[in-house]
Each structure stands twice: as structure tokens, then as C-alpha cells.
Amino acid sequence: MSRFMVRETRAKLENKQSTKQEIPGRPPVVTVLGHVDHGKTTLLDYIRKSRVAEKEAGGITQHISSYQIGYQGRKITFIDTPGHEAFSAMRARGGKVSDIAVLVVAADDGVMPQTRESIAHIKAAGVPFIVAINKIDLPGVNIEKVKKQLAGEGVLVEGYGGDVVAVAVSAKTGQGISDLLEMICLLADLAELKGEKDKNFSGVVVEGRLDKARGPVATLVVKEGTLRVGDPIFTSSASGKVRSLISSDGKLIRDAPPSTPVEVLGFTLVPKVGEVARNISLEPIQQKEEKPLRPSLQEKLAKPTESEIRLILKADVNGSLEAITGCLERLKQDAKEMKVYYEATGDITEGDVLLAAATGSLIIGFNVGISTAVEKLADEEGVLIRKYELIYELLEELKEGLEALKESRVEEKIYGEAEVVEVFKTKVGKVAGCRVSNGRISKSDTIALKRDGKKIGESRIVSMKHRETDINQANDGEEFGVVFEKDVPFAKGDTMAAIGPPVTK
């Protein structure tokens, strides 16, 4: 976004605000990512006028922290992570929390391995981002060189054919910090972030730990509704009752509205990072069961739900990686159904698995290792990993996978869609109060339930009513209540689609 575009956008926003009495919104939630020693925490340290970085071992963040600061009468919530793994863990587990990302790149180092990984994770999350080129106070730094390196990674900043805002800053002197905060506020205005205090509470776990004195402690960022002391609280792995809420500045508070980072005491177990927390109990989306052997690539792609092969490539050395990517480029000329999200040398890591889980990718390893812990995580997240020692075997299986994908390409017919606007508990079970958003919903349909764009369950309808009257169908704009045949974990805000049998293209 050029400076001209910034001025033009700000003028449009001011004009829009002048035509409304009040614009509902919430503070933006910003995640800071980058290479291990490029100054992420030191940058936040300057912003919030504390000395967190000095207290960390070696000046490197050892845990996830979330803070809310004030800037020109507005609030901004920052999440400082020890790496991009936590960022993708949130997205992989359905708990997307960030509205904006800030990619920190040191002006003296430029793009480094974890910078590339952070870029891949930011792009996979699909959030707008700003590049903060840090350490400009050091002598002899070359900001233009950093911008060229970013362009080589597909991040096109102003002046290099793109509209990604790049702000030169110094976390040591404070130079450029106000420009960075202003850009964050502008992106938040463009996103028109909504925050309804009266909706059912939902939040995302950004840190969990066991405290010897206080028991399980979780840091949450509230996404919707308001979390209050005394509320029940549930995630897919833990539950409890809110005993205390502690703000990011260490004060006891009674309630936490949208975008508020808050430390929660009262869980009976430590919840996992990335899990969604709610104040109503939902059945786990997937029941744990004995996992079958990992399927072949052809078996994975011979499903109607797959539309392309998404890859994460790890190879032993750069020469191998270049040879593989060169062959894949030739293969992609014949098949557009292939996308490489990330490529690097080295063993397969937890970060690779979490990125694969967040993007629905297959991990290809060429002459690389994988630890037992990483394999276990891949099983838990449902990530397929394929390892090869010969390039031709890798390419042959990918070709076969593409053929399986083409043969199984189907289109699922959708008759109508509706939103779950309320949830009721009755003698006959849990009732979903819905409103048709388009098409029609019929009692004879199979219903697919989705949350945040991901399918969470499927069932038939056993009862369908409009007020007290039994009905067989609801049309566009009409409200109705349903009881499902299966105990599917629906909640307020979920969407449902009436689906028909797949039709081969």
C-alpha cells in the first residue's frame, strides 16, 4: 500500500465515519513473527515500555505472551510468540486469533531461514501483514537490500511492485514505532473488525502452563462475547470454572470483552495452545479412535474433498531441493492442481507439521530425518508425510496422485445454506435455531455443518419446525428449528448446508 493509497484510504474511512453515528468495532489482534534474534520482543518491549526481553534467557522469548497497549486513544492487542509454530497451531486447531501480522526482519541480517518460514505461515493464515525492518540504528545497514530479498520470497513491498507496507524501525531508539502503530490502526480500520460483547463467549488459547501455586493457567484472547468471573469454560481438552481473570498489566478484572488478552485461572487441566475456548460445552469434533496406517498419496487424493495437491518440501541439501523443485515446475505445467507452500533443507520439524495441518498440505521429505515426537504430532494432526530416497520415485507417486485427483474430481451439489442463530436445550435434545441464507433446507436433506469454513459434522434431520408447526422445508430468509439424527457439535454462528450426492465433472 503506497503512501498515496494510505492517504486516499484514510480519507475514505473518515468520510465513512462521518456518515455513521457509531462504528462498532474491537481492537485489532496483532501477532509478531520473525527470525529468532531479529528483535520481535525488544520491539514490543519498547512499545509497552517494559523490560520483558531483559528478563528472558539470552534475550529470547521462552513463552507466549499477550499484551494490550494504548495508542492515540485506541487499543491494540499484541501476541509475542517464540516462533511461527504457535501461530499455525492456532489456525490448525480452528482457533485463528490474529487480525494482522507484523513480520520483523533485521536490517543487518536480512531474510533468514525462520523469516522464510514465518512468511509461509503468514500467507497460509491469509491475514494482512506489515513488514517491520528493524535495527536501522546500526551502522551500514541497507534497507533496499532487505526489500529485494523479500521480493525474492514473494513479498512485494512498496516500490517493488507490491502494496505490502514496509516500515523502517529501531526497537532500541524508537525510530519509526509511531509509523508502525499508525499502519496497524489503518489496516484495522480497513478490516472493519466487529466485536459484539453480548454474543456467546469464544476465545483462543495462546499460552497454557501448570503453575505450582495456582494450578493450570491459560492465557486467552477473547474473540467474541465477554468472559466473566464465575463463567463455565470449555476447550476440547480441558474445562473448568473461571476463578480469576488477570489483565496483561497484572490487575484482577471481573470481565474481558472482545480482543482482550487475559490470564484465566480455574481450568482443571492445562488446555492446548490454539484451542478454542467457550462458555458452553460442545462435544469434541472428532472422537479419538485407533488410527489406521497412513494412506498412500493416491488413497488420500481419491476423495471428493480434495481439489489440489498442496506440498511442503524438505530436502537434505540445496542441490536436492533445486532438482526436485525444477522437476515439479515441469510437472506443474501439465497439472495446475499442485501448490508448494514451503520448501527448505533440514529434517522435518513440528513447525512443518503444523503448517501442513493449517494448509491441508502433504509433507515430502527427501533424504531427511523425522523424530518420534514429530511423527506423533503428525498422527494427531492428521498430516500425511511421505519420505523418499530417489527423485524418480517421488515424481512417479506425485504423477499417480494427480491422476487419482483428476479421476475423483467431483462437485458436491448444495441445495441451500443456513446460519445457526441460536441454540436451545429441550426435552428432545439440543435444538438449532436457524435462518436460511440462500436456497432451501429440506427435512429430507443431508446436512453438513461448518465452523470457520471447516466441516465439523454431518447428519440428517429428524425434526423440523417453524415456531410450533412441523414443516418439511424452509426457504430463503425463513427461520426454523431442527433436531438432528446424530449428536453433532453445532454452536451459535455455525453454518449448515443441504447437500446432495456428488456429481462427477
C-alpha positions in Angstrom: 0.0 0.0 0.0 1.7 3.2 -1.2 1.7 6.4 0.9 -0.8 7.9 -1.7 -3.1 4.9 -1.2 -2.8 5.3 2.6 -3.9 8.9 2.4 -6.7 8.0 0.0 -7.9 5.2 2.2 -7.8 7.3 5.3 -9.9 9.9 3.6 -12.5 7.3 2.6 -12.5 5.9 6.1 -13.1 9.4 7.6 -15.9 10.0 5.1 -17.5 6.7 6.0 -17.2 7.5 9.7 -18.8 10.9 9.2 -21.9 9.2 7.7 -22.4 6.9 10.7 -23.2 7.8 14.3 -21.2 4.9 15.6 -19.0 2.3 14.1 -19.0 -0.9 16.1 -15.5 -2.4 16.4 -12.9 -4.0 18.5 -9.2 -3.6 19.0 -7.0 -5.4 16.4 -5.1 -8.6 17.5 -1.6 -8.4 16.1 0.9 -11.3 16.0 4.6 -10.5 15.7 6.7 -13.1 13.9 10.3 -13.3 12.5 13.7 -14.8 12.9 14.9 -15.8 16.3 17.1 -12.8 17.1 15.7 -10.1 14.9 14.1 -8.1 17.8 10.5 -9.2 18.0 10.2 -9.0 21.8 12.5 -5.9 22.0 10.2 -4.2 19.6 7.2 -4.9 21.8 9.3 -4.1 24.8 9.7 -0.5 23.5 6.0 -0.3 22.6 4.8 -1.2 26.1 7.6 0.5 27.9 8.6 -2.6 29.9 11.7 -4.8 30.1 10.4 -8.2 29.2 13.3 -9.0 26.8 15.9 -8.4 29.5 14.2 -11.0 31.8 14.3 -13.7 29.2 17.2 -16.2 28.9 19.6 -14.8 26.4 17.1 -12.1 25.4 15.0 -14.7 23.5 11.3 -15.2 24.3 10.7 -18.6 26.0 6.9 -18.5 26.2 3.9 -16.9 24.5 2.8 -13.6 25.9 -0.1 -11.3 25.0 -0.4 -7.6 25.8 -2.8 -4.7 25.2 -1.4 -1.2 24.7 -3.0 2.2 24.1 -2.2 4.4 21.1 -3.8 7.7 20.4 -6.9 6.8 22.3 -7.2 3.3 20.7 -6.2 -0.2 21.9 -4.0 -2.7 20.1 -3.6 -6.3 21.3 -0.2 -7.9 20.6 0.8 -11.5 20.7 4.5 -12.2 21.0 5.3 -15.8 20.2 8.5 -17.9 20.5 8.1 -18.9 16.8 5.7 -19.4 14.0 4.7 -22.9 15.2 2.3 -21.4 17.7 0.8 -19.2 15.0 0.0 -22.1 12.9 -1.1 -24.3 15.8 -3.9 -21.8 16.4 -5.0 -22.0 12.8 -4.6 -25.8 12.5 -6.9 -26.3 15.6 -9.6 -23.9 14.4 -8.6 -21.0 16.7 -7.5 -18.3 14.3 -6.8 -15.4 16.5 -4.7 -12.8 14.6 -6.3 -10.0 12.5 -2.9 -8.6 11.4 0.7 -10.0 11.4 3.9 -8.0 11.7 6.9 -9.6 10.1 10.1 -8.4 11.8 13.3 -8.5 9.6 16.6 -7.2 10.9 18.2 -4.7 8.6 21.7 -6.1 9.2 20.8 -9.8 8.7 18.0 -9.6 6.1 15.9 -12.6 5.2 16.9 -15.7 7.3 15.5 -19.3 7.4 12.9 -18.5 10.1 11.9 -15.4 8.1 11.0 -17.6 5.2 9.1 -20.0 7.5 7.2 -17.0 9.0 6.3 -15.7 5.6 4.9 -19.2 4.7 2.8 -19.3 7.9 1.5 -15.7 7.4 0.5 -16.4 3.8 -1.2 -19.7 4.9 -3.2 -17.8 7.5 -4.4 -15.3 4.9 -4.1 -12.3 7.2 -2.9 -8.8 6.1 0.6 -8.1 7.3 3.2 -5.3 7.7 7.0 -5.7 7.4 8.9 -4.0 10.2 12.6 -3.6 9.1 14.3 -3.4 12.5 17.7 -2.4 13.7 18.1 0.6 11.4 20.1 2.3 14.1 23.1 0.0 13.3 25.8 1.5 11.0 26.0 0.4 7.4 22.6 -1.3 7.1 21.0 -1.5 3.6 17.2 -1.3 3.7 16.8 -1.6 0.0 18.8 -4.9 0.0 16.2 -6.3 2.6 13.3 -5.3 0.3 15.0 -7.0 -2.6 15.4 -10.2 -0.6 11.7 -10.0 0.5 10.7 -9.7 -3.2 12.7 -12.9 -3.9 10.4 -14.6 -1.3 7.2 -13.3 -2.9 6.7 -10.4 -0.5 6.4 -7.3 -2.7 6.7 -4.1 -0.7 6.1 -0.5 -1.8 8.5 0.4 -4.7 9.0 -3.3 -5.7 5.7 -3.9 -7.5 3.6 -4.6 -4.4 1.4 -3.0 -1.8 2.8 -4.6 1.4 3.7 -1.8 3.8 7.3 -1.8 5.0 8.2 0.4 8.0 11.8 1.0 9.0 12.1 0.9 12.8 14.6 0.8 15.6 13.4 -1.1 18.7 16.3 0.4 20.5 15.8 4.1 19.8 12.0 4.0 19.0 12.5 5.5 15.5 9.6 4.5 13.2 7.5 2.9 16.0 4.7 5.5 15.7 4.6 4.9 11.9 4.2 1.1 12.6 1.4 1.7 15.0 -0.4 4.0 12.7 -0.2 1.4 9.9 -1.6 -1.2 12.2 -4.5 1.1 13.0 -5.1 1.8 9.4 -5.2 -1.9 8.4 -7.6 -2.5 11.4 -9.9 0.3 10.0 -9.9 -1.3 6.6 -10.8 -4.7 8.1 -13.8 -3.1 9.9 -13.3 -5.5 12.8 -16.6 -6.3 14.6 -16.9 -7.0 18.3 -20.2 -7.9 19.9 -20.0 -8.0 23.7 -23.3 -9.8 24.1 -22.7 -12.8 22.0 -21.7 -16.2 23.5 -18.1 -16.1 24.6 -15.4 -17.6 22.5 -11.6 -17.2 22.7 -8.3 -18.7 21.7 -5.7 -20.2 24.0 -2.3 -18.6 23.3 -0.5 -20.0 26.3 -1.0 -22.8 28.8 1.1 -23.8 31.7 0.9 -25.5 35.1 1.7 -23.2 38.0 2.8 -24.9 41.2 0.9 -22.4 43.4 -2.1 -21.6 41.2 -2.6 -24.8 39.2 -3.5 -24.8 35.5 -3.2 -21.3 34.0 -4.2 -20.3 30.4 -3.7 -17.0 28.6 -6.6 -16.4 26.2 -7.5 -13.7 23.7 -11.3 -13.1 23.6 -12.7 -13.3 20.1 -16.4 -12.9 20.7 -18.7 -12.1 23.6 -17.5 -11.4 27.1 -15.7 -13.7 29.6 -16.7 -13.2 33.2 -15.5 -14.5 36.6 -17.7 -17.4 37.5 -18.4 -18.5 33.9 -18.0 -22.1 33.0 -15.3 -22.6 30.4 -14.5 -25.4 28.0 -12.0 -26.4 25.3 -11.7 -29.7 23.5 -9.1 -30.9 26.1 -9.9 -29.1 29.3 -12.7 -27.5 31.2 -13.4 -25.6 34.5 -15.0 -22.5 36.0 -13.4 -19.1 35.8 -12.0 -18.4 39.3 -9.9 -15.3 38.4 -9.2 -13.1 35.4 -5.9 -11.2 35.3 -5.3 -8.5 32.7 -2.0 -8.1 30.8 -0.8 -5.5 33.3 -1.4 -7.9 36.2 -4.7 -6.5 37.5 -7.6 -8.6 38.7 -10.7 -7.8 36.4 -14.3 -9.0 36.5 -14.9 -9.4 32.8 -13.0 -9.4 29.5 -14.6 -8.0 26.3 -13.6 -8.9 22.6 -9.8 -8.7 21.8 -8.8 -8.6 25.4 -5.8 -10.7 26.4 -6.5 -12.3 29.8 -4.9 -14.9 32.1 -7.5 -17.4 33.3 -7.4 -19.4 36.5 -9.9 -22.2 37.0 -9.2 -24.9 34.4 -8.9 -28.4 35.8 -6.3 -29.3 33.2 -3.9 -27.2 31.1 -5.5 -26.5 27.7 -3.5 -26.8 24.5 -2.3 -23.7 22.5 -4.6 -22.9 19.7 -7.7 -24.5 21.1 -11.0 -22.6 21.1 -12.4 -21.8 24.5 -16.2 -21.3 25.0 -18.6 -20.9 27.9 -20.8 -23.7 26.6 -20.0 -27.4 26.4 -19.5 -28.8 23.0 -18.7 -32.5 22.2 -15.3 -33.0 20.7 -15.3 -32.5 16.9 -13.6 -35.9 16.4 -13.8 -38.8 18.8 -10.4 -40.4 19.4 -10.1 -43.8 17.9 -7.3 -46.2 16.9 -5.6 -44.6 13.9 -5.2 -46.8 10.7 -1.9 -46.9 8.8 -1.2 -43.8 6.9 -2.8 -43.9 3.5 -0.9 -43.7 0.2 -1.0 -40.4 -1.7 -3.4 -42.0 -4.3 -5.7 -43.1 -1.5 -5.7 -39.6 0.1 -6.4 -37.9 -3.2 -9.1 -40.3 -4.4 -11.6 -38.4 -2.3 -14.2 -35.8 -3.4 -13.0 -33.2 -0.9 -9.5 -32.8 -2.4 -9.1 -30.2 -5.1 -5.3 -29.9 -5.4 -2.1 -31.4 -4.1 -0.5 -29.0 -1.5 3.1 -29.6 -0.7 5.7 -28.8 1.9 9.2 -29.9 0.7 12.1 -30.8 2.9 15.4 -32.0 1.4 18.9 -32.8 2.7 20.8 -30.2 0.7 20.1 -27.2 -1.5 21.1 -29.2 -4.6 18.5 -31.8 -4.0 15.9 -29.2 -3.3 16.7 -27.4 -6.5 16.5 -30.6 -8.5 13.1 -31.5 -7.0 11.6 -28.1 -7.5 12.8 -28.0 -11.0 11.1 -31.3 -11.8 7.9 -30.1 -10.0 7.8 -27.0 -12.2 7.8 -29.1 -15.3 5.1 -31.3 -13.7 3.0 -28.3 -12.8 3.0 -27.2 -16.4 0.8 -30.2 -17.2 -1.2 -30.0 -13.9 -2.3 -26.8 -12.2 -3.6 -28.8 -9.2 -0.3 -28.5 -7.3 0.9 -25.9 -5.0 4.1 -25.7 -2.9 3.5 -23.8 0.3 7.0 -24.0 1.7 10.4 -25.5 0.8 13.6 -25.8 2.8 16.5 -28.0 3.8 16.8 -30.0 7.0 14.8 -32.6 8.9 11.0 -32.5 9.2 10.0 -30.4 12.2 6.9 -29.7 14.3 6.6 -26.4 12.6 6.4 -28.2 9.2 3.6 -30.4 10.6 1.6 -27.5 12.0 1.9 -25.6 8.7 0.8 -28.7 6.8 -2.2 -29.1 9.2 -3.2 -25.5 8.7 -3.0 -25.6 4.9 -4.0 -29.2 4.3 -0.6 -30.0 2.8 1.3 -33.2 2.3 4.9 -33.2 3.6 7.5 -34.5 1.2 10.9 -35.5 2.7 13.9 -36.3 0.6 16.8 -38.0 2.4 15.8 -36.2 5.7 15.0 -37.5 9.2 12.0 -37.2 11.4 11.8 -37.6 15.2 9.3 -39.8 17.0 7.8 -36.7 18.6 7.2 -35.1 15.2 5.7 -38.4 13.8 3.3 -38.5 16.8 2.3 -34.9 16.2 1.6 -35.7 12.5 -0.7 -38.5 13.6 -2.5 -36.2 16.0 -3.0 -33.5 13.4 -3.8 -35.9 10.5 -0.8 -34.9 8.4 0.5 -37.3 5.7 4.3 -37.5 5.4 6.0 -39.2 2.5 9.8 -39.9 2.5 11.9 -40.7 -0.5 15.5 -41.5 -1.3 15.1 -41.4 -5.1 13.7 -38.4 -7.0 12.1 -40.5 -9.7 10.0 -42.4 -7.0 8.8 -39.1 -5.6 7.8 -37.8 -9.1 6.1 -41.1 -10.1 3.9 -41.1 -7.0 3.0 -37.4 -7.5 2.0 -38.2 -11.1 -0.1 -41.1 -9.9 -1.6 -38.8 -7.2 -2.5 -36.2 -9.8 -4.2 -38.9 -11.9 -6.2 -40.1 -8.9 -7.2 -36.5 -8.2 -8.4 -36.0 -11.8 -10.4 -39.2 -11.8 -12.1 -38.4 -8.5 -12.8 -34.8 -9.3 -16.4 -34.3 -8.2 -18.7 -31.4 -7.5 -21.0 -31.6 -4.4 -24.4 -30.2 -5.1 -25.6 -27.7 -2.5 -29.4 -27.0 -2.3 -29.3 -24.3 0.3 -27.4 -22.8 3.3 -28.5 -21.5 6.7 -26.9 -20.0 9.8 -27.3 -21.2 13.3 -28.6 -18.1 15.1 -29.4 -19.7 18.5 -29.1 -22.9 20.4 -31.8 -24.3 22.7 -31.9 -27.2 25.1 -35.2 -29.1 25.2 -36.5 -32.4 26.4 -35.9 -33.9 22.9 -32.3 -32.7 22.8 -30.4 -29.8 21.5 -32.3 -27.6 19.0 -30.6 -25.4 16.4 -32.5 -22.2 15.7 -31.6 -21.3 12.1 -32.2 -18.8 9.3 -31.9 -19.8 5.6 -29.3 -17.5 3.9 -29.8 -18.9 0.4 -31.7 -21.7 -1.4 -33.7 -24.0 0.8 -33.3 -26.5 3.6 -35.5 -29.7 3.4 -36.1 -32.3 6.1 -35.0 -35.0 3.6 -31.6 -33.4 3.0 -28.2 -34.5 4.4 -26.9 -31.5 6.4 -23.2 -30.6 6.5 -22.3 -28.4 9.5 -19.3 -26.0 9.2 -17.4 -23.7 11.6 -14.9 -21.2 10.3 -15.1 -22.8 6.9 -14.2 -26.2 8.1 -16.6 -29.2 8.2 -17.3 -30.3 11.8 -20.1 -32.9 11.2 -22.8 -34.3 9.0 -26.3 -35.6 9.9 -29.9 -36.0 8.8 -32.8 -34.0 10.3 -35.3 -35.9 12.5 -37.5 -32.9 13.4 -38.0 -29.5 11.6 -40.4 -26.8 12.9 -41.4 -23.2 12.3 -42.4 -22.0 15.8 -44.7 -24.8 16.9 -45.6 -26.1 13.5 -43.9 -29.1 11.9 -42.6 -28.3 8.4 -40.7 -30.2 5.7 -38.9 -27.2 4.1 -37.7 -23.7 4.8 -36.8 -21.2 2.1 -34.6 -18.2 1.7 -34.9 -15.8 4.7 -37.2 -18.1 6.7 -36.4 -19.2 10.3 -36.8 -22.7 11.6 -35.6 -25.1 14.3 -34.1 -28.5 13.8 -33.2 -31.6 15.8 -30.5 -33.7 14.2 -30.3 -37.5 14.0 -26.8 -37.5 15.3 -25.3 -35.6 18.2 -23.3 -33.1 16.1 -21.4 -30.4 17.9 -23.2 -27.3 16.5 -23.0 -23.9 18.1 -24.3 -20.4 17.5 -22.6 -18.9 14.4 -22.1 -22.2 12.6 -23.3 -22.7 9.1 -25.2 -25.6 7.6 -25.6 -26.7 4.0 -28.1 -29.0 2.5 -26.0 -31.3 0.3 -26.8 -33.8 -2.4 -24.8 -36.7 -3.8 -21.5 -35.8 -5.6 -21.7 -35.3 -9.4 -18.7 -36.2 -11.5 -17.5 -33.3 -13.6 
